[in-house]
Amino acid sequence: MTGIITDAVGIGLVVAGLVSDTVAVIVVGTITAGVGLFVIGEGVSGWCVLRALGVKTPL
C-alpha cells in the first residue's frame, strides 16, 4: 500500500509540475514515483533494505 500511495503522490506531483511548468516539482515527483516503485519492488520480492542494512525491524 505504501508504494502505491507514494507512486500516486509522485504522479500527482509530476502532473502538477507539468501544469504549472515548474521543473523542481517535476523532479521531486519523478524521484517520489521512483521511490514508490522501489517500495513496490521490495514488497513483491519480500526483501527489505532496512533489514539488509542491519536495522532490527519487526516482522
N, CA, C and O atoms as a GROMACS GRO file, in nm:
protein
  236
    1MET      N    1   0.082  -0.120   0.000
    1MET     CA    2   0.000   0.000   0.000
    1MET      C    3   0.087   0.127   0.000
    1MET      O    4   0.054   0.225  -0.066
    2THR      N    5   0.196   0.123   0.074
    2THR     CA    6   0.282   0.241   0.082
    2THR      C    7   0.338   0.277  -0.055
    2THR      O    8   0.343   0.394  -0.092
    3GLY      N    9   0.379   0.176  -0.130
    3GLY     CA   10   0.434   0.201  -0.263
    3GLY      C   11   0.331   0.259  -0.358
    3GLY      O   12   0.362   0.349  -0.436
    4ILE      N   13   0.208   0.209  -0.352
    4ILE     CA   14   0.102   0.259  -0.438
    4ILE      C   15   0.070   0.405  -0.405
    4ILE      O   16   0.053   0.488  -0.494
    5ILE      N   17   0.062   0.435  -0.276
    5ILE     CA   18   0.032   0.572  -0.234
    5ILE      C   19   0.147   0.665  -0.275
    5ILE      O   20   0.123   0.776  -0.323
    6THR      N   21   0.270   0.620  -0.256
    6THR     CA   22   0.386   0.702  -0.293
    6THR      C   23   0.390   0.726  -0.443
    6THR      O   24   0.420   0.836  -0.488
    7ASP      N   25   0.359   0.622  -0.521
    7ASP     CA   26   0.351   0.639  -0.666
    7ASP      C   27   0.244   0.739  -0.706
    7ASP      O   28   0.266   0.823  -0.792
    8ALA      N   29   0.128   0.729  -0.642
    8ALA     CA   30   0.018   0.821  -0.674
    8ALA      C   31   0.057   0.965  -0.644
    8ALA      O   32   0.027   1.056  -0.721
    9VAL      N   33   0.123   0.986  -0.531
    9VAL     CA   34   0.167   1.121  -0.495
    9VAL      C   35   0.272   1.170  -0.596
    9VAL      O   36   0.268   1.286  -0.638
   10GLY      N   37   0.365   1.082  -0.633
   10GLY     CA   38   0.467   1.119  -0.730
   10GLY      C   39   0.408   1.156  -0.864
   10GLY      O   40   0.449   1.255  -0.925
   11ILE      N   41   0.312   1.078  -0.912
   11ILE     CA   42   0.247   1.108  -1.039
   11ILE      C   43   0.170   1.239  -1.029
   11ILE      O   44   0.170   1.319  -1.122
   12GLY      N   45   0.104   1.260  -0.915
   12GLY     CA   46   0.033   1.386  -0.894
   12GLY      C   47   0.127   1.506  -0.898
   12GLY      O   48   0.093   1.610  -0.954
   13LEU      N   49   0.244   1.491  -0.837
   13LEU     CA   50   0.342   1.599  -0.839
   13LEU      C   51   0.393   1.626  -0.981
   13LEU      O   52   0.411   1.741  -1.020
   14VAL      N   53   0.417   1.519  -1.056
   14VAL     CA   54   0.463   1.537  -1.194
   14VAL      C   55   0.358   1.610  -1.277
   14VAL      O   56   0.389   1.702  -1.352
   15VAL      N   57   0.232   1.569  -1.262
   15VAL     CA   58   0.124   1.635  -1.336
   15VAL      C   59   0.113   1.781  -1.293
   15VAL      O   60   0.098   1.869  -1.378
   16ALA      N   61   0.119   1.807  -1.163
   16ALA     CA   62   0.111   1.945  -1.114
   16ALA      C   63   0.228   2.028  -1.166
   16ALA      O   64   0.211   2.145  -1.201
   17GLY      N   65   0.346   1.968  -1.172
   17GLY     CA   66   0.462   2.038  -1.225
   17GLY      C   67   0.449   2.068  -1.373
   17GLY      O   68   0.492   2.173  -1.420
   18LEU      N   69   0.390   1.974  -1.446
   18LEU     CA   70   0.370   1.998  -1.590
   18LEU      C   71   0.266   2.107  -1.614
   18LEU      O   72   0.281   2.189  -1.704
   19VAL      N   73   0.161   2.107  -1.532
   19VAL     CA   74   0.057   2.209  -1.548
   19VAL      C   75   0.111   2.347  -1.512
   19VAL      O   76   0.084   2.445  -1.581
   20SER      N   77   0.187   2.354  -1.402
   20SER     CA   78   0.239   2.484  -1.358
   20SER      C   79   0.374   2.518  -1.421
   20SER      O   80   0.427   2.627  -1.398
   21ASP      N   81   0.429   2.427  -1.502
   21ASP     CA   82   0.557   2.446  -1.570
   21ASP      C   83   0.669   2.476  -1.470
   21ASP      O   84   0.747   2.569  -1.488
   22THR      N   85   0.674   2.393  -1.364
   22THR     CA   86   0.776   2.408  -1.260
   22THR      C   87   0.867   2.285  -1.262
   22THR      O   88   0.824   2.174  -1.230
   23VAL      N   89   0.991   2.306  -1.299
   23VAL     CA   90   1.085   2.195  -1.314
   23VAL      C   91   1.112   2.128  -1.181
   23VAL      O   92   1.123   2.005  -1.176
   24ALA      N   93   1.124   2.204  -1.072
   24ALA     CA   94   1.156   2.146  -0.942
   24ALA      C   95   1.047   2.048  -0.897
   24ALA      O   96   1.079   1.944  -0.840
   25VAL      N   97   0.922   2.081  -0.921
   25VAL     CA   98   0.812   1.993  -0.881
   25VAL      C   99   0.814   1.866  -0.967
   25VAL      O  100   0.785   1.757  -0.917
   26ILE      N  101   0.848   1.879  -1.093
   26ILE     CA  102   0.858   1.762  -1.180
   26ILE      C  103   0.969   1.669  -1.132
   26ILE      O  104   0.952   1.548  -1.129
   27VAL      N  105   1.083   1.726  -1.095
   27VAL     CA  106   1.196   1.645  -1.047
   27VAL      C  107   1.160   1.574  -0.917
   27VAL      O  108   1.186   1.455  -0.902
   28VAL      N  109   1.100   1.647  -0.823
   28VAL     CA  110   1.060   1.586  -0.696
   28VAL      C  111   0.957   1.477  -0.720
   28VAL      O  112   0.962   1.372  -0.656
   29GLY      N  113   0.862   1.500  -0.810
   29GLY     CA  114   0.761   1.400  -0.842
   29GLY      C  115   0.821   1.276  -0.904
   29GLY      O  116   0.780   1.164  -0.873
   30THR      N  117   0.918   1.294  -0.991
   30THR     CA  118   0.985   1.180  -1.055
   30THR      C  119   1.060   1.098  -0.952
   30THR      O  120   1.054   0.975  -0.954
   31ILE      N  121   1.131   1.164  -0.862
   31ILE     CA  122   1.203   1.092  -0.757
   31ILE      C  123   1.106   1.020  -0.666
   31ILE      O  124   1.130   0.905  -0.628
   32THR      N  125   0.996   1.085  -0.629
   32THR     CA  126   0.895   1.023  -0.542
   32THR      C  127   0.834   0.900  -0.609
   32THR      O  128   0.817   0.797  -0.545
   33ALA      N  129   0.803   0.911  -0.738
   33ALA     CA  130   0.747   0.796  -0.810
   33ALA      C  131   0.850   0.683  -0.817
   33ALA      O  132   0.813   0.566  -0.806
   34GLY      N  133   0.976   0.716  -0.834
   34GLY     CA  134   1.082   0.614  -0.836
   34GLY      C  135   1.094   0.542  -0.703
   34GLY      O  136   1.113   0.421  -0.698
   35VAL      N  137   1.084   0.618  -0.595
   35VAL     CA  138   1.087   0.557  -0.461
   35VAL      C  139   0.966   0.465  -0.442
   35VAL      O  140   0.978   0.357  -0.384
   36GLY      N  141   0.851   0.508  -0.492
   36GLY     CA  142   0.732   0.424  -0.483
   36GLY      C  143   0.750   0.293  -0.557
   36GLY      O  144   0.710   0.187  -0.507
   37LEU      N  145   0.808   0.298  -0.675
   37LEU     CA  146   0.835   0.175  -0.750
   37LEU      C  147   0.934   0.086  -0.676
   37LEU      O  148   0.920  -0.037  -0.676
   38PHE      N  149   1.034   0.147  -0.612
   38PHE     CA  150   1.130   0.069  -0.534
   38PHE      C  151   1.060  -0.002  -0.418
   38PHE      O  152   1.088  -0.119  -0.391
   39VAL      N  153   0.971   0.068  -0.349
   39VAL     CA  154   0.898   0.010  -0.236
   39VAL      C  155   0.808  -0.105  -0.284
   39VAL      O  156   0.798  -0.208  -0.218
   40ILE      N  157   0.744  -0.086  -0.400
   40ILE     CA  158   0.662  -0.194  -0.456
   40ILE      C  159   0.751  -0.315  -0.488
   40ILE      O  160   0.713  -0.429  -0.460
   41GLY      N  161   0.868  -0.290  -0.544
   41GLY     CA  162   0.962  -0.400  -0.573
   41GLY      C  163   1.006  -0.472  -0.447
   41GLY      O  164   1.020  -0.594  -0.447
   42GLU      N  165   1.028  -0.398  -0.340
   42GLU     CA  166   1.062  -0.461  -0.211
   42GLU      C  167   0.951  -0.553  -0.164
   42GLU      O  168   0.975  -0.665  -0.119
   43GLY      N  169   0.828  -0.505  -0.176
   43GLY     CA  170   0.714  -0.584  -0.131
   43GLY      C  171   0.695  -0.710  -0.213
   43GLY      O  172   0.665  -0.816  -0.158
   44VAL      N  173   0.712  -0.699  -0.343
   44VAL     CA  174   0.694  -0.814  -0.431
   44VAL      C  175   0.802  -0.920  -0.405
   44VAL      O  176   0.773  -1.039  -0.401
   45SER      N  177   0.926  -0.874  -0.386
   45SER     CA  178   1.035  -0.969  -0.368
   45SER      C  179   1.048  -1.019  -0.224
   45SER      O  180   1.113  -1.120  -0.200
   46GLY      N  181   0.987  -0.948  -0.128
   46GLY     CA  182   0.999  -0.987   0.012
   46GLY      C  183   1.130  -0.943   0.075
   46GLY      O  184   1.165  -0.988   0.183
   47TRP      N  185   1.202  -0.855   0.009
   47TRP     CA  186   1.329  -0.805   0.057
   47TRP      C  187   1.309  -0.668   0.121
   47TRP      O  188   1.223  -0.592   0.076
   48CYS      N  189   1.386  -0.636   0.223
   48CYS     CA  190   1.373  -0.507   0.292
   48CYS      C  191   1.511  -0.442   0.302
   48CYS      O  192   1.603  -0.502   0.356
   49VAL      N  193   1.524  -0.321   0.250
   49VAL     CA  194   1.653  -0.252   0.252
   49VAL      C  195   1.698  -0.223   0.395
   49VAL      O  196   1.817  -0.231   0.424
   50LEU      N  197   1.605  -0.191   0.484
   50LEU     CA  198   1.644  -0.163   0.623
   50LEU      C  199   1.700  -0.287   0.691
   50LEU      O  200   1.801  -0.279   0.761
   51ARG      N  201   1.636  -0.401   0.671
   51ARG     CA  202   1.687  -0.526   0.729
   51ARG      C  203   1.822  -0.563   0.667
   51ARG      O  204   1.908  -0.616   0.736
   52ALA      N  205   1.840  -0.534   0.538
   52ALA     CA  206   1.967  -0.562   0.473
   52ALA      C  207   2.079  -0.476   0.530
   52ALA      O  208   2.195  -0.517   0.529
   53LEU      N  209   2.044  -0.357   0.579
   53LEU     CA  210   2.143  -0.269   0.640
   53LEU      C  211   2.164  -0.298   0.789
   53LEU      O  212   2.244  -0.230   0.854
   54GLY      N  213   2.094  -0.397   0.842
   54GLY     CA  214   2.114  -0.437   0.980
   54GLY      C  215   2.020  -0.373   1.080
   54GLY      O  216   2.038  -0.392   1.200
   55VAL      N  217   1.920  -0.299   1.036
   55VAL     CA  218   1.823  -0.237   1.126
   55VAL      C  219   1.726  -0.344   1.171
   55VAL      O  220   1.671  -0.418   1.089
   56LYS      N  221   1.704  -0.352   1.300
   56LYS     CA  222   1.611  -0.451   1.355
   56LYS      C  223   1.468  -0.402   1.336
   56LYS      O  224   1.424  -0.311   1.407
   57THR      N  225   1.395  -0.461   1.242
   57THR     CA  226   1.256  -0.424   1.218
   57THR      C  227   1.167  -0.541   1.254
   57THR      O  228   1.207  -0.656   1.238
   58PRO      N  229   1.046  -0.514   1.303
   58PRO     CA  230   0.956  -0.624   1.338
   58PRO      C  231   0.907  -0.695   1.211
   58PRO      O  232   0.890  -0.632   1.106
   59LEU      N  233   0.886  -0.823   1.222
   59LEU     CA  234   0.838  -0.899   1.106
   59LEU      C  235   0.690  -0.896   1.099
   59LEU      O  236   0.632  -0.955   1.008
   0.00000   0.00000   0.00000
